[in-house]
Amino acid sequence: MVLDFKVPKEEGDPGCFNASVFVRKVFMSEAFCDLGANGNLMLLSTFDRIRGLTLCPCFMDIGLVDGEKSTPSKMVRDMMIAIEGFKFKINVIVSKNKKKHNCPLILG
């Protein structure tokens, strides 16, 4: 018996998109989801809006796209987020970046 499977057509890299995200019942408007990123990043000002998260030590430097270096404040481990009804546990680096950005959360 020979099974004939059709291989789906490759559509290419979807790149990045925005998604509505809840963190501990706090609506984060739209998080920037970058499928090519290697980590999750949150600004310290966004962290301050969310109650009940615990910061852990984090020893690394982050190189941002605009060439700026950002020294992370700390890291949140096992933070629960909800996107479109699906729940995920993620680790997030909390950055002390002083610039004002429109994006509260970057998911990689």
Steps between C-alpha positions, in 0.01 A plus 500: 500500500647834391391816679504818294564800725491850361776720632371846596638793303764700684371853549824661618601672821205678665750734669334687781150594610313660789282306743276601789658367819382472860753467784344420839168651387674821383433577132828582322329649193705350218824314553748484216558135404821449304552144384868573435572632849680285754342628818216683669548860613298731722570859601533580870208745470280214374617274783397766753139485368469129577464393864621172648801425278836410656830615352801266489864599434606523136857560383507590130506790255245538225588643159197678353437549128568874513853425627424597858613269780257429777600354835210295630366572842409143582299208369149371567490120491190297409276801432156384384363682195178447305472556126165436332394262778825300497717517811880481497776515761792710384817654641526876442799731526407834660697785343582834665485675162421868561355571156122508471377224266151419378553126543453375857611143430712326234449126462752291310 
